[in-house]
Amino acid sequence: MKKLLLGMAFFALIIVGPIPTMARVDVHVSFPLPPPIVFPAPPELIVLPETYVYVVPDIEVDFYFWNGWWWRFWEGRWYRSHYYNRGWAYYDNVPSFYFDVDPGWRRYYRDRNWYGHRWNYERIPHQRLQQNWSSWEKNRYWEKRRTWNIQGYKPRPQPQRQELRQQRQQHYQQRPDVQRHQQQRQYRDDRKMEQRDKRQDQRQYRDDRKMEQRDKRQDQRQYRDDRKMEKRDQREDQKQDRQGERVE
C-alpha cells in the first residue's frame, strides 16, 4: 500500500510540475522622426496648378499640405502631422498626391512661369488655408474662379497626366534613398513575420503541454479507477474464500 501511494504521489508531481517558459520575443523596429523645421511664424503656402496640393515655397525641404495633413519627405520616408511644427508620425506608404506634383515646380515658382504661361501665384496665409482648404477642393475653387492664377490656362488631357504620373512613379522608385528605405521596410517586415511565427510556436507549445497534461490526468484517473477495481475484486475474492471456509 505504501509503494502504491508513493507511486501516485510521484506521478502527480510530474503532472503539476512547472512548464518551462520560452524566451519572450519582442523586436521593435522603428524609423526615426525627421529633424524639426523652425518657422518664425506660421508659413505661407501656394497651390500647385492642376492639384489641390499646397507647398511651402520658401524652404528647400519637401513640405506639403494636402487633405488636411502636413506632409514631409525625409531620407526616403514619408511623415505626416495635423500640425506644421509638431506631431510628426511615420507614414508607411507614398501619399497619393505626390505623383501629381511636378518636380520642376520650384523653378517655375522662381520664374513665375508655368509651362510657358504667366503664373501669378497667390501666397496663402496659414490660417486662411486651414479655414478653407476643404471647401476650396469641394467647390473646385482654383479652376473655376482663378484658373490656378495662370494666364491662358488650359488643363492637360487626362492621358497625358496619367503618363506623367507613371513617369514620376518610376523615377521615385529609382531614388537611392527610397530604395534604401524599402530595404529597411523589408527587414522590418521580415522581423515582424519572425515574431509572429515565434508567437505561434509559443502558442503551439503551450497547447501541446496542455494536451499532454490532460492526457496525464486522464491516465491518472484511469490508474486510480483500475486500482479501485482491483481492490474491489480482491475484497470479493476474500469474501468468497471466507464463505467457503464456513461451509466446510
PESUL-V755800 format. One record per backbone hydrogen bond with DSSP energy under -0.5 kcal/mol. CO is the residue of the C=O (numbers start at 0). NH is the residue of the N-H. If there is no record, write none. Layout:
BEGIN
((CO	NH) (CO	NH))
END
This chain:
BEGIN
((0	4) (1	5) (2	6) (3	7) (4	8) (5	9) (6	10) (7	11) (8	12) (9	13) (10	14) (11	15) (12	16) (23	25) (25	27) (26	28) (27	29) (35	37) (36	38) (44	123) (45	54) (47	50) (52	47) (53	64) (54	45) (54	56) (55	58) (60	62) (61	72) (62	55) (63	70) (64	53) (65	68) (68	65) (69	80) (70	63) (71	73) (71	78) (73	76) (76	73) (77	90) (78	71) (79	88) (80	69) (85	82) (88	79) (89	91) (90	77) (90	92) (92	94) (94	97) (96	99) (97	100) (99	101) (101	104) (103	107) (104	108) (105	109) (106	110) (107	111) (107	112) (111	118) (112	114) (113	116) (116	113) (117	119) (117	150) (118	120) (121	123) (122	124) (123	44) (124	128) (125	129) (126	130) (127	131) (128	132) (131	135) (132	136) (133	137) (134	138) (135	139) (135	140) (136	139) (139	143) (140	144) (140	145) (141	147) (142	146) (145	148) (146	149) (148	119) (149	152) (156	160) (157	161) (158	162) (159	163) (160	164) (161	165) (162	166) (163	167) (164	168) (165	169) (166	170) (167	171) (168	172) (169	173) (171	174) (174	178) (175	179) (176	180) (177	181) (178	182) (179	183) (180	184) (181	185) (182	186) (183	187) (184	188) (185	189) (186	190) (187	191) (188	192) (189	193) (190	194) (191	195) (192	196) (193	197) (194	198) (195	199) (196	200) (197	201) (198	202) (199	203) (200	204) (201	205) (202	206) (203	207) (204	208) (205	209) (206	210) (207	211) (208	212) (209	213) (210	214) (211	215) (212	216) (213	217) (214	218) (215	219) (216	220) (217	221) (218	222) (219	223) (220	224) (221	225) (222	226) (223	227) (224	228) (225	229) (226	230) (227	231) (228	232) (229	233) (230	234) (231	235) (232	236) (233	237) (234	238) (235	239) (236	240) (237	241) (238	242) (239	243) (240	244) (241	245) (242	246) (243	247))
END
